[in-house]
Amino acid sequence: MSESKGALIAKSVQKHAGRAKEKLLQNLGKVDRTLDDIFEEHLQNFNRQHQQATRLQKEFNNYIRCIRAVQTASKSLMEAITEVYESGWSGHDLLYVQAQNMEMLWQDFSHKLGDQVLIPLNTYTNQFPEVRKKVEKRGRKLVDYDSQRHSFQNLQANAAKRRDDVKVTKGREQLEEAKRTYEVLNSELHDELPALYDSRVLFYVHNLQTLFSAEQLFHSESSKVFAELEAITDKLATECQRGSYTKRANNHALPAQNGNPPAPTDTVQSEYFIHYTILYATLY
């Protein structure tokens, strides 16, 4: 078992070393490389599409986090407003109902953004890493194919001198195997990359329509709630101006200053005058 594992490791190291050597020779211009301009165009489109989708996913995740934070803040604010709006004030019950309506609108809005916009966007972007792995594998198999092609060319050049048909036959088989593996992946990606690129239009149409529709409905309905809340406070303002909620002070006699009794009123003085008039008439 250990020998088999060691052999696999040695084979893997040899393969990586061969690819590194082939890339170095290609970069130095010592050997040619197989070019595919059509595939390179597909790859550029794929890279741009992947980058744009990843950014949209990142920004939308941040947007939903902010929406949920505002949702929590809105709920706390409405609770504080219903607390300060006293039960004896006009429209107290209506204000509580509208506060509940606002909370329900936030919940529905947040739910739609998460389920109908974010989840499909995540599904869309999750397909790119798998395609990326296939593109990278195709690149490795292309290097293997070029390496086998150059090795076979060297064998053919030396065969005229040494006439080693066994090595030439084996080299041809290895070349055909490398070519077949590369061409299968290359053909699949020639179909998959354009199809994936074309799918972006229909996906974004549906995804953005859902987003904008949810936004429009939320803001439209929430504006109605705030219009009702404004009407409630307008009515309270009108009643307040009429003095409906004014706390009037009671009239009480002021205490005497410096310990002196208060001066008698006109009524008391009249009673004193009548009393002394009757007393004077009786005596005289």
C-alpha positions as CSV (number, residue, x, y, z in Angstrom):
1,M,0.0,0.0,0.0
2,S,2.8,2.4,0.9
3,E,4.7,1.5,-2.3
4,S,1.5,2.2,-4.3
5,K,1.0,5.5,-2.5
6,G,4.7,6.4,-3.1
7,A,4.4,5.6,-6.8
8,L,1.4,7.9,-7.1
9,I,3.2,10.7,-5.4
10,A,6.2,10.3,-7.6
11,K,4.0,10.3,-10.7
12,S,2.2,13.4,-9.6
13,V,5.5,15.2,-8.9
14,Q,6.8,14.1,-12.3
15,K,3.7,15.4,-14.0
16,H,3.9,18.8,-12.3
17,A,7.6,19.1,-13.1
18,G,6.9,18.3,-16.8
19,R,4.1,20.9,-16.9
20,A,6.4,23.5,-15.3
21,K,9.1,22.8,-17.8
22,E,6.8,23.0,-20.7
23,K,5.4,26.4,-19.5
24,L,8.9,27.7,-19.0
25,L,9.9,26.7,-22.5
26,Q,6.8,28.3,-24.0
27,N,7.3,31.5,-22.1
28,L,10.9,31.7,-23.3
29,G,9.8,31.1,-26.8
30,K,11.7,27.8,-27.2
31,V,8.6,25.9,-28.2
32,D,5.3,26.8,-29.6
33,R,1.9,26.5,-27.9
34,T,-1.5,25.6,-29.1
35,L,-3.7,28.7,-29.6
36,D,-7.5,28.9,-29.6
37,D,-8.7,32.5,-30.2
38,I,-12.3,31.6,-30.0
39,F,-11.8,29.9,-26.6
40,E,-9.9,32.9,-25.3
41,E,-12.8,35.2,-26.2
42,H,-15.2,32.9,-24.4
43,L,-12.8,32.9,-21.4
44,Q,-12.7,36.7,-21.3
45,N,-16.5,36.8,-21.3
46,F,-16.6,34.2,-18.5
47,N,-14.1,36.1,-16.4
48,R,-16.0,39.4,-16.7
49,Q,-19.4,37.6,-16.1
50,H,-18.0,35.9,-13.0
51,Q,-16.5,39.2,-11.6
52,Q,-19.7,41.1,-12.1
53,A,-21.9,38.4,-10.6
54,T,-19.6,38.2,-7.6
55,R,-19.7,41.9,-7.0
56,L,-23.5,42.0,-7.3
57,Q,-23.8,39.2,-4.8
58,K,-21.5,40.9,-2.4
59,E,-23.3,44.3,-2.6
60,F,-26.7,42.7,-2.4
61,N,-25.7,40.8,0.7
62,N,-24.6,44.0,2.3
63,Y,-27.9,45.7,1.2
64,I,-30.0,43.0,2.8
65,R,-28.0,43.3,6.0
66,C,-28.7,47.1,6.0
67,I,-32.4,46.5,5.2
68,R,-32.7,44.2,8.2
69,A,-30.9,46.7,10.4
70,V,-33.3,49.4,9.4
71,Q,-36.2,47.0,9.9
72,T,-35.1,46.5,13.5
73,A,-34.6,50.2,14.0
74,S,-38.1,51.0,12.5
75,K,-39.7,48.5,14.9
76,S,-38.0,50.1,17.9
77,L,-38.9,53.6,16.7
78,M,-42.6,52.7,16.2
79,E,-42.7,51.1,19.7
80,A,-41.3,54.3,21.2
81,I,-43.9,56.4,19.3
82,T,-46.8,54.3,20.4
83,E,-45.5,54.6,24.0
84,V,-45.3,58.4,24.0
85,Y,-48.7,58.7,22.1
86,E,-51.0,58.7,25.1
87,S,-54.2,56.6,25.2
88,G,-56.3,59.6,25.8
89,W,-55.2,61.3,22.6
90,S,-57.2,61.3,19.4
91,G,-56.3,58.4,17.1
92,H,-54.3,56.4,19.6
93,D,-55.8,53.1,18.5
94,L,-55.4,54.0,14.8
95,L,-51.7,54.9,15.3
96,Y,-51.1,51.5,17.0
97,V,-52.7,49.7,14.0
98,Q,-50.6,51.7,11.5
99,A,-47.4,50.9,13.5
100,Q,-48.3,47.2,13.2
101,N,-48.9,47.6,9.5
102,M,-45.5,49.1,9.1
103,E,-43.8,46.2,10.8
104,M,-45.6,43.7,8.6
105,L,-44.5,45.6,5.5
106,W,-40.9,45.5,6.6
107,Q,-41.2,41.7,7.3
108,D,-42.7,41.0,3.9
109,F,-40.1,43.2,2.1
110,S,-37.2,41.6,3.8
111,H,-38.6,38.1,3.2
112,K,-39.0,38.8,-0.5
113,L,-35.5,40.2,-0.9
114,G,-34.0,37.1,0.8
115,D,-36.1,34.4,-0.8
116,Q,-36.8,35.7,-4.3
117,V,-33.7,37.8,-5.0
118,L,-30.8,36.7,-2.9
119,I,-31.3,32.9,-3.1
120,P,-31.5,32.8,-6.9
121,L,-28.5,35.1,-7.1
122,N,-26.5,32.8,-4.9
123,T,-27.5,29.8,-7.1
124,Y,-26.4,31.7,-10.2
125,T,-23.0,32.6,-8.8
126,N,-22.4,29.2,-7.3
127,Q,-22.0,27.7,-10.8
128,F,-18.9,29.7,-11.6
129,P,-16.4,27.9,-9.3
130,E,-17.2,24.6,-10.9
131,V,-16.8,26.0,-14.4
132,R,-13.6,27.6,-13.3
133,K,-12.2,24.3,-12.2
134,K,-13.0,22.8,-15.6
135,V,-11.3,25.7,-17.3
136,E,-8.2,25.2,-15.2
137,K,-8.3,21.5,-15.9
138,R,-8.5,22.2,-19.6
139,G,-5.4,24.4,-19.3
140,R,-3.5,21.7,-17.6
141,K,-4.5,19.2,-20.3
142,L,-3.5,21.6,-23.0
143,V,0.0,21.9,-21.5
144,D,0.2,18.0,-21.3
145,Y,-0.9,17.8,-25.0
146,D,1.7,20.4,-26.1
147,S,4.4,18.6,-24.0
148,Q,3.5,15.2,-25.6
149,R,3.4,16.8,-29.0
150,H,6.9,18.3,-28.6
151,S,8.2,15.0,-27.1
152,F,6.8,13.1,-30.1
153,Q,8.4,15.6,-32.5
154,N,11.8,14.9,-30.8
155,L,11.2,11.2,-31.1
156,Q,10.5,11.4,-34.8
157,A,13.6,13.5,-35.3
158,N,15.8,11.0,-33.5
159,A,14.0,8.0,-35.1
160,A,15.7,8.6,-38.4
161,K,19.0,8.2,-36.7
162,R,18.3,5.3,-34.2
163,R,15.3,3.7,-35.9
164,D,13.6,3.1,-32.4
165,D,10.1,2.2,-33.6
166,V,9.0,1.1,-30.1
167,K,9.5,4.5,-28.6
168,V,7.9,6.2,-31.5
169,T,4.8,4.0,-31.3
170,K,4.5,4.6,-27.5
171,G,5.0,8.3,-28.0
172,R,2.3,8.4,-30.7
173,E,-0.1,6.6,-28.3
174,Q,0.7,9.0,-25.5
175,L,0.2,11.9,-27.9
176,E,-3.2,10.6,-29.1
177,E,-4.3,10.1,-25.5
178,A,-3.3,13.6,-24.4
179,K,-4.9,15.1,-27.5
180,R,-8.2,13.2,-27.0
181,T,-8.4,14.2,-23.3
182,Y,-7.7,17.9,-24.2
183,E,-10.2,18.0,-27.1
184,V,-13.0,16.5,-25.0
185,L,-12.7,19.2,-22.4
186,N,-12.1,21.9,-25.0
187,S,-15.2,20.9,-26.9
188,E,-17.4,20.8,-23.8
189,L,-16.2,24.3,-22.7
190,H,-16.8,25.6,-26.2
191,D,-20.4,24.8,-25.7
192,E,-20.8,25.6,-22.0
193,L,-19.0,28.9,-21.8
194,P,-21.2,30.7,-24.5
195,A,-24.3,29.1,-23.0
196,L,-23.5,30.4,-19.6
197,Y,-22.6,33.8,-20.9
198,D,-25.9,34.1,-22.8
199,S,-27.9,33.0,-19.8
200,R,-27.0,36.2,-17.9
201,V,-29.5,38.3,-19.8
202,L,-32.6,36.3,-18.8
203,F,-31.4,35.8,-15.3
204,Y,-30.8,39.5,-14.6
205,V,-34.1,40.4,-16.2
206,H,-36.0,38.1,-13.8
207,N,-33.8,38.9,-10.8
208,L,-33.9,42.7,-11.2
209,Q,-37.6,42.7,-12.0
210,T,-38.3,40.9,-8.7
211,L,-36.0,43.4,-6.8
212,F,-37.6,46.5,-8.3
213,S,-41.1,45.2,-7.9
214,A,-40.5,44.4,-4.2
215,E,-39.0,47.9,-3.7
216,Q,-41.9,49.6,-5.5
217,L,-44.6,47.7,-3.5
218,F,-42.9,48.4,-0.2
219,H,-42.4,52.1,-0.7
220,S,-45.8,52.5,-2.1
221,E,-47.6,50.8,0.8
222,S,-45.3,52.4,3.4
223,S,-46.1,55.8,2.0
224,K,-49.8,55.1,2.6
225,V,-49.0,54.2,6.2
226,F,-47.1,57.4,6.8
227,A,-49.9,59.4,5.2
228,E,-52.3,57.8,7.7
229,L,-49.9,58.6,10.6
230,E,-49.6,62.2,9.4
231,A,-53.4,62.5,9.2
232,I,-53.7,61.2,12.8
233,T,-51.2,63.8,14.1
234,D,-52.8,66.6,12.1
235,K,-56.1,65.8,13.9
236,L,-54.3,65.8,17.2
237,A,-52.8,69.2,16.4
238,T,-56.2,70.7,15.5
239,E,-57.8,69.4,18.8
240,C,-54.8,70.7,20.7
241,Q,-55.2,74.2,19.3
242,R,-58.8,74.1,20.5
243,G,-57.6,73.5,24.0
244,S,-58.9,70.0,24.3
245,Y,-55.7,68.8,26.0
246,T,-54.9,71.9,28.1
247,K,-54.5,71.3,31.9
248,R,-56.3,74.3,33.5
249,A,-55.1,75.6,36.9
250,N,-57.8,75.9,39.8
251,N,-58.5,79.4,41.3
252,H,-57.6,79.5,45.0
253,A,-57.5,82.5,47.4
254,L,-54.0,83.7,47.9
255,P,-52.7,83.6,51.5
256,A,-52.2,86.9,53.3
257,Q,-48.8,88.4,53.3
258,N,-46.9,89.5,56.5
259,G,-49.4,87.7,58.7
260,N,-52.2,90.3,58.1
261,P,-55.7,89.0,57.4
262,P,-57.0,89.6,54.0
263,A,-59.0,92.7,53.3
264,P,-62.8,92.2,53.5
265,T,-64.6,92.0,50.3
266,D,-67.4,94.3,49.2
267,T,-70.0,91.7,50.3
268,V,-68.6,91.5,53.8
269,Q,-68.5,95.3,54.2
270,S,-72.2,95.5,53.2
271,E,-73.1,92.9,55.8
272,Y,-71.2,94.9,58.5
273,F,-73.0,98.1,57.5
274,I,-76.5,96.5,57.7
275,H,-75.7,95.0,61.1
276,Y,-74.6,98.3,62.7
277,T,-77.5,100.2,61.2
278,I,-80.0,97.8,62.8
279,L,-78.2,98.0,66.1
280,Y,-78.2,101.8,66.1
281,A,-81.9,102.0,65.4
282,T,-82.7,99.7,68.3
283,L,-80.7,101.7,70.8
284,Y,-82.0,105.1,69.8
